[in-house]
Amino acid sequence: MNGLIEAQVAFMQQWLSSQAEPLAMQAWQWFGAQSFSQYVSHEDLQHLMNDWLLSQPMSEMMRADIRDILHTIIYHPVNDDVPLSELIDDSQIDTLANYIGSHEQQRNILIHSLIGNDTFADLLTQTLHHAINDFMETTLDKAGGVGKLMKLGRSSFEKATNRNLDDKLQAYLHRNIKDLTRRAETNAQAHLSNEEVARLLITGWARIKDEPISQLQAYLSDEPDNNSIDLIEASVQHSYNRLRLSPYLQSLVTASVKTWYHQHQSDSFATLALGLNIDTQAMTALSTALLPLAHDAISSDFFTDHIREMLHAFYAQPDIKQSLTSGIS
């Protein structure tokens, strides 16, 4: 009996090895023809997204891989010889410029947010105030006796008016700068017409489009203690970890999964795969590439032991034993 089992094990391994590639393609054809919704429900997808993908942070291995790949892409020597226009062509810039130029209301809101808001005025006031103070202090220190006389005059002014000169200067700047920012906002909205905005974007792009992609490296740091890629990746991870369990993101995921499932519930697995450009030709190439792995798996001790165990269990069944005994007799 053991000899028979060993012969069957060898035959099965030889047969499976010779048929591995056509079997793989037949299995794919059968799988591709099956209806997606017959095996995967809307609830299954929701469970996959919420209880598995979003319930755990990205692994450290994957994070390290992302950082390494980004570093390779950004600092690859080929970037020295490839212009920015390889990433974005002129037609894209023209489309973007015309789109931005045609949205006057949104542009005015953006101008107000950048120029006309109080935060910008306060920031500009403080910057000018510090600059003037620094200039005055530096100038007076270098002016010798004249500087001392001017400081005395300042002190006398503050005593006479009961006002701090710094406070008065800051109030003056704040009042006038607010008016200045309002005028700047009005001028910007008046002069930045639809055509002018489009022209500025197009001419700005024309000035930089022939620069090598490696110029972007100037805005990044590759120092070990201040690595831009590490900081960006860590910031994205922080946002992801904060959002992935939030009711906000889960609501969006739930709605997105529902929309996607509704669109594709009548599709077969092959149709879904085709959306990822995976067709029969791609599967043929993949099965050919994986053929050595299939052969190694079929001839492995693990697979051999399982076949042998299965055959022993088969021949150990009472009815099989009886059939064999009857046949022999």
Steps between C-alpha positions, in 0.01 A plus 500: 500500500781742585656437161169577328462823696854613418439429132181705510678787678767507230239484222293783648805722539615432145152556357442824693841635397432436133150647523575792733483776237179391322339423837583852621344655190191280525465595867529870408241465224260332739564757772468792257161379381353499851275783615666734749186552709446123530804473727555853636224701663483871572540419870815297427662802338396728784647255748822479298541877490389598850599200711824406330657770282403802712521331840878471499780743420730457204783262586849633564630286215261661252578848633872437458441371146302814412777726631770306315308500171425874526868569571604293198253681272580852620879468509551276197773636265263487202320803647802714404433440130120506486314837489187579698308504171532120496274492807253765385450607141395841371144392423443410866625841610278670241198307625580580863565867424172539312311316774642719778461811288134431433405467868496865604294460816721223639811699406375808687432285806855368479644853465301612802622200698863572411510881508186649648468300819585643843755230576712610204473864611601412857793294377620779273459755783709294740765433236539870414490599866781261588699609195467872585586440865801293407617764252455783752678316781790406274526853357483671840763270647736592219423874510696572818403827666229573246346162576493575871336835429233333286431243773462788748255669265302180472483468878386861533229446238365195683488686833331803348234304309467215748525270198753230421661578164506131407126469565428818305712379209329161499152657511595732213634213293199281573251770403678590179594147399138387530407777260796403280394134485145601407638712217734220395207258493293740291789560259573128471139422420487785249824421320492120514245456226418160357744554214774636727480205740522255210792696350692507832464125543605425142801736504602376843496143374698600191780629726543173688384221269848437358659475845604145598275308736792488744438872571219385728768357728593857597176519698575179690755405764679167490680545833459208744374727780273708277391274217208641301381161377493364855313808623244487218441127543468536878254787458288301254505202735395719791203630302411150380513352851286785631243465224479126439289434812307827489124494431567749218725270295293192578191679369682584177633145464155353560344725236783433252479122542123514454539701179771271361310180587181631341692570178674161483278244676392346168859471370702181480845473658650516150321830431632645826850379417472656154448835672855454634624403151528135607381289207565146375830603345616648830394188689684280249818700555450482877439125503812447288705712739364306800550158340833432681327576830218256415751225410692554824177491702385175332833327567536636855502271803199687633287417195636144472418423863145629460438289188640194675286567810190547284560171314562309823172638635324403177619138505433472874124540449313174574308494171818561299678223691208268433494590130872437469474170687209386285683600186814311601309187595 
